[in-house]
Amino acid sequence: MIDLYPAIDIRGGQVVRLRQGDYNDETVYGDDPVAVAQSFVDQGARWVHMVDLDAAKTGEPTNRSVIARVATAINGVARLQVGGGVRSVVDALVLKDAGVSRVVMGSAAVAQPGIVNEVADVVDVAVGLDHRDGDVAVHGWTQQSGQSLDELLLAFPRASVFVITDISRDGMLQGPDVEGLRHAVSISPIPVIASGGVGTLDHVRTLASIAGLGGVIAGKAIYEKRFSVREAVEVLS
């Protein structure tokens, strides 16, 4: 079974989505992240994927109380995966103590792969690899890392999963990079979660056909009611 990871991006305590990661191109979808997470879980989601956009941008953990409330609300029914500003063992420990099951590390992991081993000693780690045509970008997609997706997929033996985002497709609803994901799954020794571009239930069906894929993140399509969490969970199962 491939898990659906319905996404909740938090900024200033509100549920938002950015278009291609642009903080100046934001849509607000609600002011109650706990209710949104609960609705996802009520529809069968076994995971919720949250991104703290404020922490990702500034490093300031202003939404930690919101994250803790979400973790408490879904505890025992679903698990919470959180990214955004996770740059140290201390950051990861605080999130674990808040009830988070898995943290996502992106730029910090690419810059310092050893940090993933340290964090993995205290909580499961997803390594987020955001790329343009196979070239991994960091720091909110503003800089190229100079490293390829293929080489980084082999650089983190302690990662629990990889979250692979095709930057050009994020928030565009035009479909995921299916061939690129097939390739990533074929070379990665660790499960891969697909992120970016999912806009229809047919896109979910196509991803479900990738043998060995570990999960699918969907956000904007759910908020714009192109399909429900329940429908996507059924397709993936």
N, C-alpha and C positions, 0 to 999 in steps of 0.2 A: 504493500500500500504506500502510495506517495502522499505525504502530508501537505495539506494546505496551510499556509501561514498568512492569514489575513493581517494586513498591516495597519498600524496606527502610528502616524507621525505626529509628534507633540511639539507645539511651539507656544510658549506663554500659557501652558495648561490647556490649550485648545487642540482639537483634532484638525489637522491641516494636510494638504498635499502641495508639494512644490513641483513645478514643471521643469524637468531636467535639472533638478537640484538648485534652481534659481530662487533665492530667498525673496526676490522682488516679484516673483510670479507665483503667488500663493493663493490657494482656495481654502476657505475655512468650511469644514463639514460638521462642526459641532463643538460643544463646550463641556461634554461629559464623557471623557475617555473610558471611565469605568463602565458606563452603560453600553458604550460601543463594544468594548471587549466582551461584556456579558452576552450581548446579542450574538456575537460571533461564536462563542462557546455554546450557547443555546442551540445554534444551528449545526453543531457537530464538529467544530474546529477543535483539534487536540493541541494546537499551538496558537499563540498570538505573537506577532512580530511587532515590536515597538522601536521607534527611533526618536531619541531626544534631540531634536534639531537645535535647540538652544545650546546644549552641551557640545554638540558636534561643532558648532560655530565658535563658541567662546570658551569652552571647557568648564563653564559654570553649571553645576548640577541643579538648576533651578526647578526641574520637574521631578526630582526624586520622590517627593511625597505622592505625586500622581502615579508614578510607576509602582510604588509600594501598595497603593490602594487597588490598582489593577491586579497585581499579583495576589493580593488577599482575596479579591472577589472571585478569581478563577481557580484558586488553590484547590487541589484535589480532583479537579475535572480536566483542566488543561494546563499547559506549561507556557511560560513567558520567556521569550528571547528578546534581548534589548541591546541596541547599539546606539552610538552617538556619544562621543567624548570619552570612550573607555580607553584610557591611555596608560594605565598602571595597574599593579596588583591591588592597590588600595581602592581604585575605582571599581574594580571587579568585585572585591570583597563587600563593599557597601551595597552593590546591587544584589549580590547573593543574599546578604542579610535582609534585604528588602523583599526577598522571595523570588528573585529571578533565577530561572533554571539554566540559562545559557546567555553569555555575553557575546556581542559581535565586536571584533576589533578589525579596523581597516588600516588607516594610515600608519598608526603606531606599529602594527604588526609588520607591514611592508618595510618600514624604516628600521625596525629592530626585531627580527624574527624570533630571537631568543625570549622576548617578553611573553610570547604565546606559551612557551613551556612553563614559565613561572606562573602565569595566570591559570593554566590548565591544572596546576596542582590544587587550586582552590575551587574552581568552577569550570564547567564545560565552555569551550571557546569555539565560536564560529568565526572564521577569517573571512572578512568581506573584501572581495576583489572586484573593483569597479573598473571597467575597461572600455576603450574605444578601439575597435578593430584589433583586439588582442593586446593592446598596450595599456598596462594598468596605470590608472590615475589616482592621485592622492590629494589630501587637503581640500575636501569638498569639490573634487574633480578639477581643481584649478591648476594642478601641476602633474606632469607626466613623471612616473617613477623611474623610467628608464629600464623597466623590467617587463617581461612578457607574462601573459596569463599562464602559458604552458610551463614556464620555469617556476613560477610561484606556486602552482598547484602541487609541486613536489617539494616545497620548502618548509612545510609545516606538519611534521609527523604527529604532533600532539593535538592538532585541531580536531574537533568533533565533526564539523561540516565546513564546507565553503559556501558562501553566499556570493553568487556571480551575477553582477549587474552590468548589462549592456547600456552604457550611458546614453547612447543615441536613441534608445528606445524607451527610456524611463519616463513614465507619465504620458506617453504618446498614444498608448492603446492600439498600436499598429501591428502588434504581434511580436513574439519573442524570437531571439536568434536561435532557432532550433538546431541548425547544423553546428553552430559554435558550441551549443550545450551538449550535443551528442559527442563532439570531440572531447570536451572537457571531462565528461563522465567516463569516456573511454581511457583517458590517461590518468585520472585522479584516483589515488588509492583510498580517498576519503569521500563520503557522500557529498553531492552537489545539490544546492538549492538554487532554483532559477528565479531571477528577479528582473523585472523590466519588460514592458511591452504587452503584458497580458491585458487584452481588451474585450475578449468574447469567450463564451463557453467553448467554442471551437478551438481557440488558442489553448485552453486548458486541456482539451481532449488531445491535441497534438503533443503537448508536453507529457501527457500521461503515456504516450507511446514510446518515450525514450527509456529504454531498458536501463534500470539502475539509478534513475534520477531519484534524489532523496526528498525533494519538496518543491513547492511552488509558492512564491510570494505574490499576492495580489492586493492592490489597494484602491486606486482610483476607479477601476471598473466596478468594484463592489459599491463604492460610495455613489457612483453615478447610475447604479441599479441596472447595469448591463447583464449581471447575473448575481445570484445570491450565494452566500457562503455555503448554504445547504446544497445547492446545485453543484458547486465546484467540488465539495467534499465527496458527493456521490460519484462524480465523474472520475475523480482520482482514486477512489476505492474500488 
